[in-house]
């Protein structure tokens, strides 16, 4: 990792994103580009004040003496300006803080953070937790897509000493059962899950074999529990400090479910998130 771009709006827990980015830059010997975006109507005095604030924040970081830092204060659309800055500094990773919900309307539309992740050609790290140590436990829900392989690969590069646990939720369809005489409504039940589970076991082995960067990881045990619940159970059994997700997955109903799951995770992250697009 040679270059890291961290975007901050200075709101709330924004300093956590800067702290994690600085720690990662120091660990990997990477350049650090700190970008903050103001409205297009911002005046010169506002731009100068934002630059001064960012310089002060960076100088307070213990990693500061060893870092090569560039500060960029841009005006305009946040998504476009962050991507422009990340592209210009050839960033390997974009680090951001959490999105701040703005009520009902905000819950019905794509947030700036979702747009940023959706359009990103590079992995995006969403930092929500206080930065106290290196990542130790990584949880990786996978659907055997290229994007999930890229996400796990990025997580291994980001946290080379962390334990990575793979999860896979098997989509098993339901079938309508003929109701007994007098019963109200339809009755549905899951079809026999064994063929679907067996197929997932084969897919997992093929997926790991096709991605040398994942060598050494244990294949996930396919589970018929719904993906959100599966992650919830895994977090309860052994909490993770980082969850990695594929940002753009294969086409199909189950993969659209994963896409919806990713969006939900971005809005209510249980810990830090690493989201990566498919390689290439």
CORCORWO-V683599 format. One record per backbone hydrogen bond with DSSP energy under -0.5 kcal/mol. NH is the residue of the N-H (numbers start at 1). CO is the residue of the C=O. If there is no record, write none. Layout:
NH|CO  NH|CO
//
This chain:
4|31  5|93  6|4  6|33  7|95  8|35  14|11  16|13  17|13  17|14  18|14  19|15  20|16  21|17  22|18  23|19  24|20  25|21  26|22  27|23  28|24  29|25  30|25  31|2  32|68  33|4  34|32  34|70  35|6  35|33  36|72  38|74  42|39  47|43  48|44  49|45  50|46  51|47  52|48  53|49  54|50  55|51  56|52  57|53  58|54  59|55  60|56  61|58  64|61  66|63  67|64  69|67  70|32  72|34  74|36  74|72  76|38  81|77  82|78  83|79  84|80  85|81  86|82  87|83  88|84  89|85  90|87  91|86  92|3  93|3  94|123  95|5  96|125  97|7  98|127  101|99  107|103  108|104  108|105  109|105  109|106  115|111  116|112  117|113  118|114  119|115  120|116  120|117  123|92  124|275  125|94  126|124  126|273  127|96  127|125  128|126  132|130  138|163  139|242  140|165  142|167  149|145  150|146  151|147  152|148  153|149  154|150  155|151  156|152  157|153  158|154  159|155  162|159  163|136  165|138  165|163  166|164  167|140  170|168  170|223  172|170  173|171  175|189  177|187  183|180  185|183  187|177  189|175  191|173  197|193  198|194  199|195  200|196  201|197  202|198  203|199  204|200  205|201  206|202  207|203  208|204  209|205  210|206  211|207  211|208  212|210  214|211  215|212  217|214  222|220  223|168  230|226  231|227  232|228  233|229  234|230  235|231  236|232  237|233  238|234  241|137  242|137  243|272  244|139  245|274  247|276  248|276  256|252  257|253  258|254  259|255  260|256  261|257  262|258  263|259  264|260  265|261  266|262  267|263  268|264  272|241  273|126  274|243  275|124  276|245
//
